[in-house]
Amino acid sequence: MATKDKIQPATPVAIQSNVPAYLRRAPGQRPAGFQNMDRSDWTLPRLGLCQSNSPQRSEGDAKHVEGLKDGQFFNSITQTVYGKSVKIVPLMFFKSRIRFRAMDEGGGILCRSDDGKTGIGDPGGNCEKCLMSQFSQGENKNTVPPECDHFYNYAVLVIPPDGEPLGPDSLAVMSLKSTGLKTAREFNALLRLKNTDFFAGVYEVSSAVQKNQAKQSWFTHVIKSAGWVSEAQLTIAKAVYESVSQAHTEGRLKVDAEDIAADGRQPGDEDL
């Protein structure tokens, strides 16, 4: 296996800021035990936003997160609960698509495209031409949303409540889909207007209740600028960005997304 396929120093495993001094490695020294692991063998945690039907909310679910409430952000793998707002340093943007099996049929992923272009699974193939990615018309001439969900994803570093330093569990992916795509496009515009590296700024992400005319409600993301990164944050952000960017280029960037289907489509998705 080529060296580039191995876990490199500038990966989530290598963020040592919060590691006890006696466990830290010398500069340039790779972490032991990962020599047989490549980037396809690990998945990035998701910065989730808890909805009323999220599996992390249910006490009987294997993914249950103790103390998690509706409208709070959480880490899907470490199960850290951040509360109703969290500060992040965005590293990079990428698109993806997932077609989920209906929950009443057992759930799970039928087809997945980690680059948003080519699907693997049922039906697989070119995402742009796939009927599963298109809106259609129902029997009552109503608009039916695509069976395949389109995601706008952001690899981010989550800043601890006390600010610094960034720790080993700081890296996560914030995924916005369906009604959240409007927020994502506005966030992209905000990033472009700063005319700096993607990871130069700090942003506050909070949750807010959104309702439709039928008085259905769900939680959505609200993203605002919160200043610039510190020099210490910038050093870590650059290193992690290089690793995440390389993994994505090689098609090895995997995001923890198995449970997103349980969140279901939010009210109003058909209006997109």
Buried (B, 14 or more C-beta within 10 A) or exposed (E): EEEEEBBBBBBBBBBBBEBEEEEEEEEEEBEEEBEEEBBEEBBBBBBBBBBBBBBBBBEEEEBBBEEBEBBBBBBBBBBBBBEBBBBBBBBBBBBBBBBBBEEEEEBEBBBBBBBBEBBEEEEBBEBEEBEBBEEEEEEEEEEEBBBBBBBBBBBBBBBBEEEBBBBBBBBBBBBBBBBBBEBBEEBBEBBEEEEEBBBBBBBBBBBEEBEBEEEEBBBBBBBEBBEBBBEEBBEBBBBBBBBBBBBBEEEBBBBBBBBBBBBBBBBBBBEB
